[in-house]
């Protein structure tokens, strides 16, 4: 939805506004989908399963009057392992640095314990940034819906009704956020939509296809490492290692005669082609890294490190 008409990276009006907006919410309320809707392009993976987002990712929305840096955070939830603690830390670090906060709640359901947990965390952290309470998934609503319980979670917040799927209310959200941000410069070029490179994006696309094709503990036990990324004249060559915690999970991912890993690879390759606009050769291998989600050294090995501002 970015309007790039008459925008230049080194030319902005004196009242230009810019700042960081933390997008938070419990798992699976549509945080990544909303950021993708704002940008008009997919930069963050989104699946129907919870805890899809594990790391902070920046979505950069630019108009002639403002640049909003959306931080897509992991869903805030009570952690059950070291990886969960890492994800909670990443989300809370984003809250501390934000100029404004978008708190997304599923409008199609009653508030859950996870929503109440977020309200408690925001209070305990004494977050000073203004909060917009965004009731997402309004496209699923039928008839009158009483939002009293939703609004009570953040009684001082401005409430907006949005559908990340249809785009309803998304422009209003962007306009209101821009008005909340301080006067400041343009930090990124107007055509840049994310702070992440294609290695990161390729790894996330592969993980998304794993999540969509597997169930139970497998999606949560997977980490993806790009150990080779090479741009050739007419194609991009990518090799990736998929880590799981148990040999049984490896068997599920490989599948009978390699059928599952082939399906995941085909789906991932097709989407990566759309991102890089050239042919892609994708090589996937599956390895067991026992209990990596509860071992800080192994978590660092597969790329999960503490966010800036967290205690070491």
Buried (B, 14 or more C-beta within 10 A) or exposed (E): EBEEEEBEEEEBEEEBBBBBBBBBBBBBBBBBBBBBBBBEEBBBBBBEBBBBBBBBBBBBBBBBBBBBBBBBBBBBBEEEBBBBBBBBBBBBBBBBBBBBBBBBBBBBEEBEEBBBBBBEBBEEEEBEBBBBBBBBBBBEBEEEEEBEEBBEBBEEBEBBBBBBBEBBBBEEBBEBBBEBBEEBEBBBEBEEBBBBEBBBBBBBBBBBBBBBBBEEBBBBBBBBBBEEBEEEEEBBBBBBBBBBBBEEBBEBBBBEEEEBBEEBBEBBBEBBBEBBEEEBEBEBEBEEBEEBBBBBEBBEBBBBEBBEEBEE
